[in-house]
Amino acid sequence: MPDILATLPLSAIRIFEAAARLKSFTRAADELGVSQAAVSWQVKALEQRLDQPLFVRRPREVDLTPAGERLSRAATEAMAILRAAVSDLVETEEGVLSITTVQSLGAQWLAPRLGGFQVAHPRIAVRLETSSRVVDLTRETYDLALRGGQGHWPGLESHYLAPSIQTALCTPAFLARIGGLATPADLVDAPRIGSAAEWATWFDAAGVAPCDDRAVPRLMADAQALEVASALAEQGVALGSPIFYAQDLAQGRLVAPFDVVAHYGGGYWITYPAERRRVRKIAAFRDWILAQAAADPLIARHRAP
């Protein structure tokens, strides 16, 4: 019996994968830089070759048939493996390592250490970008991500870096201006920055009973770095990681009024597509950053129980 796969052109599989993922022939055509008619023709030819429909056509989009669902899963995996294989063939140690990271981890913990990586790997240039969204590493032009969560993302390999913890932070001048804080309960009436839910977790760790509307913070941002920046500008008390802000604490720009550290579950991870684990620049950065995390005494001290 002839091998049917040998008779299927790669271009048809590539077009099918895009149409299945985007659920639209038009969007697939835009992504691949071909005409919508070309997408439709290739899909129809593939269906005829397989002697069964792969899509249910609708006015504005398409849905996969059960057969299409099966082929879509296999095609997506195959295209990812093929992209990785081609990347490995053309990859050299020289080049740019593109990293997407949450702002607090990237700016406060990673950036001050990056010089050591670049000294050890002078042929690898690092492009570091911060983003609050979860970037799709299988589709976008980033090599790896540093992100918060539980460490489980389909198709990605992840390694734990640090716990997700926060403590109350403010400037010495702000603390003096409000007359100091005697107990954690005093923070209920103090100007606070951050989300009410995160403060509730901290108050619980401090043994402060749930309180009324006074517990609503006066300011909230979409990133820890922005909230602590407001605290540095003496706008109030913010929640921040003592790991990320260790230098500010050591140099006295920030103080932690209380030795209360709340754990928020999960942690921070380095993650990348599993099929790219052997790409040299990714492996080099992974090994380096894991060594940096292992050597950080604050990470060891505050690991979740």
N, C-alpha and C positions, 0 to 999 in steps of 0.2 A: 504494500500500500504506500503510495507516495506521501512524502512529508508535506502536509498542507501548509505548515508554517513557512516552508521554503518558497511557496508560491505567493505569499502575502508581502507586498512591498512595505518597507519600513515607513515610508511617507504616509501610507494609509493608517497604520497603527498610531503614528504620531498625531495625525489629524483626529482620529477617533478618540484618543486619550484627552486631547484638549476639549473637544466637543462634549465628552462625557463629564469632564471636570467642571466645565463652565455652564453646562446644560443649555447651550446655545450655539448654533452653527455660526451665527453672526459674530458673537464674541470670540469664538475660536478662530474665525477668519482674521479678525483684528489682531489677535495675539500672535498668530503665525505669519501675518503679512501676506495672506492670499485672499482670493475672492470668496464670497459666501457660496457662490456656485461651485467653486472647486472643492470646498469642504463637503457640500451636499453630494457632489458626484463621487468623491472618494469614499464617503460613508456608504452610499448606495452600492458601489462596486464591492465593498467589503461585505455588506449584507448578502449580496448575491453570491459571493464566493463561499460564504458560510452557510448559505441557504436558510437564513432565519433573520428576523428583524432584530436590530440592536437598540433602536430608538422608537418611542412613541412621539410622533410629530404633533406639536400644539401650535397655536397661532403665534405666540411670542417666545416660546422656548421648547425644549425637548426633554423628555424623561427617558430613562433607561428601562428597557425590558429586563426580565430576569437574566436572560442570556447576556444582555449588555452590561448588567451589574457585574457578572462574573468576569467578563472580559475586561471591564474597566479596572477592577482591582488588580488584575494581572498586568495590564498595560501600564498603569501608574507605577507599579513596582519595577517593571522592566525598564521604563524610561528613566527612573531615578538611578537604577544600577548602571545603565548605559551612560548617563551624564557623568556619574562618578568615575566610571572607567576611562572615559575620554579625558576628564579633568586630570586623572592620575597620569595619563600618558603625556600630557603636555605640561604638567606641573613641574616646576623647578623650585629649588629653595628660594630663589629670588622671586620677588613679587610683593603684592599687597595683601595683608591679612585684614579682612573687613569684620569688625566686631560691632554688634548691636547690644546695648546694655541699658539697664535702668539707670537713671541719672545719679542717684545717691551712691550706688556701688561703683559706678564708673568714675565719677568725679572725685569722690572722697577716699576710696580705697584702692582702686585700680590705677588711676592716672599717676599718683605719686610713685608707683612701683614700676611703671612701664619702661622707664629708662634702663632698668636692669635687664629687661627682656631684650631691648634693642641692642644693648652692649653684647649680650650673649648671642644674638642672631642679627648681625648687621645687614644681612641681605634681605631681611623681611621688614618691610615698612608696615606700620599699623595704621589703619583708618578706624577711628573710634567714634561711634555715633550713639547718642542716647535717644531712647524712645519709650514712651509709656505703653505703647501697644505691643502685643505679642506678634513678632515678625514671623512670617512663614519661611523658614529656612530652606524648604524644599523648592520654593518658587522665587524668592528674592535673592539679590546679589550680596548676601552676607555669608561669611564662612562659618561663623559661630555666634552664639548669644550667651550673655550672662543675664539670667533672669530669676525672678522669685517664683516660688510655687512648691509643688510637691515632688517635682523631678520626673513626672510621667508625661511625656509628650509623644504621641504616635510617630514612629519613624525616626525618632531622635535618640541619641545616646547621651546620657547626662551623668555628671559627677558633682557631688555635693561640695560646696565651698564653705558656707557660713550659715549660722542660724538666723532666723528672722526674729530679732529682738528689738525692743525700744525702751528708752528711759526718758524721764523728763529732763529737758535741757533749756537753759536760759543764760543770759550774760550776767556777770557779777554786778554790773551797774543796774540792770533791771531788777535783780534780786534785792539790791540795796534800796532802790526807789520804792518798792512795794513794802519795805519794812521787814523783809525776810519771810521765810516759810518755816514754821515750827514742826508741822506734821503733814503727811500726804493729804489729809483731809482739807488743809488750807488751800490746796490747789482747786477745790471746787469753785471757790469765789474769785480765783485769780484769772487774769487774762490768759486764755489758753489758745493754742493753735493746733489744728489737726481735726481728724474726724471724731465724732462722738463715740462711734463704735470702738475705735482704737483706744480712746481715753477710758472707756468703760472697762476694757481689758486691763489697762494699767491700774486703774483704781481697784479692780478686783485683786490683782497681784499685791497691791499695797494694803489690802485689808480694809478698804474704805467701802462702806455700804452704799448700795445704789442710791442716787440722789435725784432731785427734781430737775426742773428746767435750767437751773443754774449750771448744770453739767454740760450744757451746749457750748462748744467752743465759739470764739468770736471770729475765727478765720480758718479756712480750710483750703488747701491747694491739692493738685493732682499728683504731687510728687513730694516725697520726704525731704528732698534737697531744698525745695522751695519753701517748705514750712520751717525748716531749721534756718534758712536764710532770713526769714522774717524774725525768728528769735534772735539771730545775730544783729538784726537791726533794732533790737529792743522793743519789739511789738508784743511780746508775750512769752509764754513757756510752750515749747514745742516738744513733740515726741520724736526721738531720733535714735539711731543705733549707736551705742557706745563703741562699737567696732569701727564704724565708718568715721565717727567724729573723735577718734582717739587723740589725734594731733591737736584739735581745737581744745579738747579737755586738758591735755598735758600742758599746753601753752597758756591756759587761762582765759582764752577767748570765750569759752563756754564753761558752765559748771552744771553738775547734776545735784540738785538740792537734796535728793534722797537716793539711797542705795537700793532702789527698787527697779528691777529689770523684768519686763514682761515678755514672755514668749508668745509668738503669734502663729505658731505652727508652720510646718514646711521649712523653707530656707532659701538660700541663693545657690544657683547651680551654673556650671558651664555646660552647654549643650550644643550639639551639632548633628547633622544627618549621619545616621549610623554607617551608611556605606562610604562615608568620607573619613572614617576614623584613621586611615593610614596616610592621608594627605600630609605631607611633611610639615607644612607650616601650621596646620591644625594640631598635629601631634606635638610639635615643639611647644606651642602655646599652652596646650592642655597640661603637659608635664610641668611646665614652668609655673603656671598659676596654681596648680594643686600643691606644688612645693611651697609656694608663697603662703597659701592658706594653712598648710600644716605647720609652718613656722610662726604663725601669728599667735601670740600667747592669749590675746583676747578671744579669738575664735575658740581656742581650746578651753578657756575658762567658761565661756557662755554657751557651749554646746547644749542643745536641748536635752533634758533628762530622759 
